[in-house]
Amino acid sequence: MLGSVVQVHLSPPHIPVRRISFLKLALAFAVVAVTALADPAFAQLRSIPDAAKRGQLRFVREMIVDIDGTQARLSPGAQIRNTDNRIVLPTALPQDAMLVKYLVDASGQVHRVWILTQEEAAKPDKKP
């Protein structure tokens, strides 16, 4: 008895297979394709706080940026958003100065930056 091996065969439970009609599959694919190809700007709204200041930003090095001629440090976890509202790494910023709106944190470090579109740049700043 010590050398005998007991084998147990368990069969999976019976799962009924549902057949999906070609029309339903094509419809589901069309819905996914239209959703995926929709204009990303339509899906995302940019809300830039009224307290954000306007300035010309230029990347200097590492976590240092130049805003209106004054060097400032980016805070840990700082976010820079491009005109499509996507997060951009500081090192991926172009060398030329760009018009932005930005917020600073309690320690005076730049915490949030929004690179302005032409339409946003044309709008006057709201007074907080």
C-alpha angles and dihedrals in degrees: 000000000000093000097046121105122211116211121197118197114201118188118210116253115268109264115190114230115227117210115222116210118239090241093057091047092049091048092050091049091050092052092050092047094050091048093048094047095047116121108274091214089059091055096048127059118199115219111188111188117246089234092063113114123225120234149140109265127197128176113240107174141315105333096347123104132177115231116186092335096312121106115230134178122239113235121240105275094019115166125214113191122198126215090278089054092248121139113255126197114239092239090056093061117112118254093240120087115258134197111254144160116227144180127211126211128232092278092053096253120136106258108169129023129183118192104218126234119223090260093050091047091053093055116090118242117263115236111241 
